[in-house]
Amino acid sequence: MKEISAWDVFNLVKEAQFLVNGKVENVYQTDSKNLYLLLYIKEKPKQLLRIFAGKAFYLTKTKPEFPENLHRFCSYLRKYVLNS
């Protein structure tokens, strides 16, 4: 497995800087390793941020089918992170 360098982290943070003033509108979870954050950013369309636990994160336009039953972690995040 390739390790991420400080230079990679610097560039990721720089590229994702426009998300800083965003507001979390909703949190979704498809399984234990995939988390989705629906973000509202002023003067931009809503963004869906997909997070693979421990591997990657990126913006996506495709919204998968989310299960009706919430995972505990997703419920916890919705309680504390929504509208932040």
C-alpha positions in Angstrom: 0.0 0.0 0.0 1.3 3.4 -0.9 1.8 5.9 1.9 0.6 9.5 1.6 3.2 12.2 1.9 3.1 15.6 3.4 3.1 17.1 -0.1 0.0 15.0 -1.0 -1.8 16.2 2.2 -0.9 19.8 1.4 -2.4 19.5 -2.1 -5.5 17.8 -0.9 -6.2 20.5 1.7 -5.5 23.2 -0.9 -7.9 21.6 -3.4 -10.7 21.1 -0.9 -10.4 24.6 0.6 -13.7 25.7 -1.0 -15.5 23.2 1.4 -14.4 25.1 4.5 -17.4 27.4 4.7 -19.9 24.7 3.6 -22.8 23.5 5.7 -23.6 19.8 6.2 -27.2 19.3 5.1 -27.3 15.5 5.5 -25.3 12.5 6.3 -25.7 9.1 4.6 -24.0 5.7 5.0 -24.2 2.8 2.7 -22.0 0.4 4.7 -19.4 0.5 7.4 -16.7 1.9 5.1 -18.7 4.4 2.9 -19.9 7.7 4.2 -21.6 10.5 2.2 -22.0 14.2 3.3 -24.4 16.4 1.4 -22.9 19.9 1.6 -24.4 23.3 0.8 -21.8 25.8 -0.3 -22.8 29.4 -0.9 -23.1 30.3 -4.6 -22.5 26.7 -5.7 -24.7 23.7 -6.3 -25.0 21.2 -3.5 -22.0 18.9 -3.3 -21.9 15.2 -2.3 -18.7 14.3 -0.6 -18.0 10.5 -0.6 -15.6 9.3 2.1 -14.0 5.8 2.0 -12.8 5.1 5.5 -9.1 5.4 5.7 -8.6 5.4 1.9 -9.9 8.4 0.0 -12.5 11.2 -0.3 -13.9 12.9 -3.4 -16.9 14.8 -4.7 -19.4 12.8 -6.7 -22.6 13.5 -8.6 -24.0 10.0 -8.4 -26.1 9.4 -5.4 -26.5 5.6 -4.6 -29.4 3.9 -3.0 -29.2 4.5 0.7 -30.6 1.9 3.1 -33.7 2.8 5.1 -32.2 1.6 8.4 -29.5 3.9 9.6 -26.2 2.7 10.9 -25.4 3.8 14.4 -22.5 6.0 13.3 -24.6 7.7 10.7 -27.3 8.5 13.3 -24.6 9.8 15.7 -23.2 12.1 12.9 -26.7 13.3 12.0 -27.3 14.2 15.7 -24.1 16.2 16.1 -23.0 17.4 12.6 -26.2 18.4 10.7 -26.3 22.2 10.0 -22.8 22.7 11.2 
